[in-house]
Amino acid sequence: MKRDLFTTPQEAEAAFYEAFEKGDLDAMMGVWADDDDIVCVHPGGQRLTGTEQIREAWRQIFAAGQTLRFRLRNQ
């Protein structure tokens, strides 16, 4: 899978939230490093390690079909 390269943390953040809002698993995984050492902890969840566990967690979240919208602003 092709990984996107982001030139700023803000670009990576925007891509994350866009993928989240769209429920786009491939786009979401494009934000993550292609590395077995990556770690994700969803709120109230357990520690997930590696691409496979993280992909499966996002697949389950997106399969639930809930729609969320985010509005980011500088403070």
MODELLER restraints for C-alpha pairs under 7 A, 6 or more apart:
rsr = mdl.restraints
at = mdl.atoms
rsr.add(forms.Gaussian(group=physical.xy_distance, feature=features.Distance(at['CA:2:A'], at['CA:30:A']), mean=6.89, stdev=0.5))
rsr.add(forms.Gaussian(group=physical.xy_distance, feature=features.Distance(at['CA:3:A'], at['CA:30:A']), mean=4.71, stdev=0.5))
rsr.add(forms.Gaussian(group=physical.xy_distance, feature=features.Distance(at['CA:4:A'], at['CA:30:A']), mean=5.60, stdev=0.5))
rsr.add(forms.Gaussian(group=physical.xy_distance, feature=features.Distance(at['CA:4:A'], at['CA:31:A']), mean=6.58, stdev=0.5))
rsr.add(forms.Gaussian(group=physical.xy_distance, feature=features.Distance(at['CA:6:A'], at['CA:12:A']), mean=5.70, stdev=0.5))
rsr.add(forms.Gaussian(group=physical.xy_distance, feature=features.Distance(at['CA:12:A'], at['CA:31:A']), mean=6.37, stdev=0.5))
rsr.add(forms.Gaussian(group=physical.xy_distance, feature=features.Distance(at['CA:15:A'], at['CA:31:A']), mean=6.78, stdev=0.5))
rsr.add(forms.Gaussian(group=physical.xy_distance, feature=features.Distance(at['CA:16:A'], at['CA:28:A']), mean=6.00, stdev=0.5))
rsr.add(forms.Gaussian(group=physical.xy_distance, feature=features.Distance(at['CA:16:A'], at['CA:31:A']), mean=6.15, stdev=0.5))
rsr.add(forms.Gaussian(group=physical.xy_distance, feature=features.Distance(at['CA:19:A'], at['CA:27:A']), mean=5.38, stdev=0.5))
rsr.add(forms.Gaussian(group=physical.xy_distance, feature=features.Distance(at['CA:19:A'], at['CA:28:A']), mean=5.07, stdev=0.5))
rsr.add(forms.Gaussian(group=physical.xy_distance, feature=features.Distance(at['CA:20:A'], at['CA:28:A']), mean=6.76, stdev=0.5))
rsr.add(forms.Gaussian(group=physical.xy_distance, feature=features.Distance(at['CA:21:A'], at['CA:67:A']), mean=6.60, stdev=0.5))
rsr.add(forms.Gaussian(group=physical.xy_distance, feature=features.Distance(at['CA:21:A'], at['CA:68:A']), mean=5.69, stdev=0.5))
rsr.add(forms.Gaussian(group=physical.xy_distance, feature=features.Distance(at['CA:21:A'], at['CA:69:A']), mean=5.83, stdev=0.5))
rsr.add(forms.Gaussian(group=physical.xy_distance, feature=features.Distance(at['CA:23:A'], at['CA:62:A']), mean=5.23, stdev=0.5))
rsr.add(forms.Gaussian(group=physical.xy_distance, feature=features.Distance(at['CA:25:A'], at['CA:58:A']), mean=6.72, stdev=0.5))
rsr.add(forms.Gaussian(group=physical.xy_distance, feature=features.Distance(at['CA:25:A'], at['CA:59:A']), mean=6.37, stdev=0.5))
rsr.add(forms.Gaussian(group=physical.xy_distance, feature=features.Distance(at['CA:29:A'], at['CA:55:A']), mean=6.74, stdev=0.5))
rsr.add(forms.Gaussian(group=physical.xy_distance, feature=features.Distance(at['CA:34:A'], at['CA:51:A']), mean=6.81, stdev=0.5))
rsr.add(forms.Gaussian(group=physical.xy_distance, feature=features.Distance(at['CA:35:A'], at['CA:50:A']), mean=6.64, stdev=0.5))
rsr.add(forms.Gaussian(group=physical.xy_distance, feature=features.Distance(at['CA:35:A'], at['CA:51:A']), mean=6.67, stdev=0.5))
rsr.add(forms.Gaussian(group=physical.xy_distance, feature=features.Distance(at['CA:36:A'], at['CA:49:A']), mean=6.98, stdev=0.5))
rsr.add(forms.Gaussian(group=physical.xy_distance, feature=features.Distance(at['CA:36:A'], at['CA:50:A']), mean=4.11, stdev=0.5))
rsr.add(forms.Gaussian(group=physical.xy_distance, feature=features.Distance(at['CA:36:A'], at['CA:51:A']), mean=5.84, stdev=0.5))
rsr.add(forms.Gaussian(group=physical.xy_distance, feature=features.Distance(at['CA:37:A'], at['CA:49:A']), mean=6.36, stdev=0.5))
rsr.add(forms.Gaussian(group=physical.xy_distance, feature=features.Distance(at['CA:37:A'], at['CA:50:A']), mean=5.50, stdev=0.5))
rsr.add(forms.Gaussian(group=physical.xy_distance, feature=features.Distance(at['CA:38:A'], at['CA:49:A']), mean=5.74, stdev=0.5))
rsr.add(forms.Gaussian(group=physical.xy_distance, feature=features.Distance(at['CA:38:A'], at['CA:50:A']), mean=5.21, stdev=0.5))
rsr.add(forms.Gaussian(group=physical.xy_distance, feature=features.Distance(at['CA:38:A'], at['CA:51:A']), mean=6.95, stdev=0.5))
rsr.add(forms.Gaussian(group=physical.xy_distance, feature=features.Distance(at['CA:39:A'], at['CA:47:A']), mean=6.84, stdev=0.5))
rsr.add(forms.Gaussian(group=physical.xy_distance, feature=features.Distance(at['CA:39:A'], at['CA:48:A']), mean=5.55, stdev=0.5))
rsr.add(forms.Gaussian(group=physical.xy_distance, feature=features.Distance(at['CA:39:A'], at['CA:49:A']), mean=4.56, stdev=0.5))
rsr.add(forms.Gaussian(group=physical.xy_distance, feature=features.Distance(at['CA:39:A'], at['CA:50:A']), mean=6.40, stdev=0.5))
rsr.add(forms.Gaussian(group=physical.xy_distance, feature=features.Distance(at['CA:40:A'], at['CA:47:A']), mean=6.01, stdev=0.5))
rsr.add(forms.Gaussian(group=physical.xy_distance, feature=features.Distance(at['CA:40:A'], at['CA:48:A']), mean=5.15, stdev=0.5))
rsr.add(forms.Gaussian(group=physical.xy_distance, feature=features.Distance(at['CA:40:A'], at['CA:49:A']), mean=6.58, stdev=0.5))
rsr.add(forms.Gaussian(group=physical.xy_distance, feature=features.Distance(at['CA:40:A'], at['CA:54:A']), mean=6.66, stdev=0.5))
rsr.add(forms.Gaussian(group=physical.xy_distance, feature=features.Distance(at['CA:41:A'], at['CA:47:A']), mean=4.84, stdev=0.5))
rsr.add(forms.Gaussian(group=physical.xy_distance, feature=features.Distance(at['CA:41:A'], at['CA:48:A']), mean=6.12, stdev=0.5))
rsr.add(forms.Gaussian(group=physical.xy_distance, feature=features.Distance(at['CA:48:A'], at['CA:54:A']), mean=6.05, stdev=0.5))
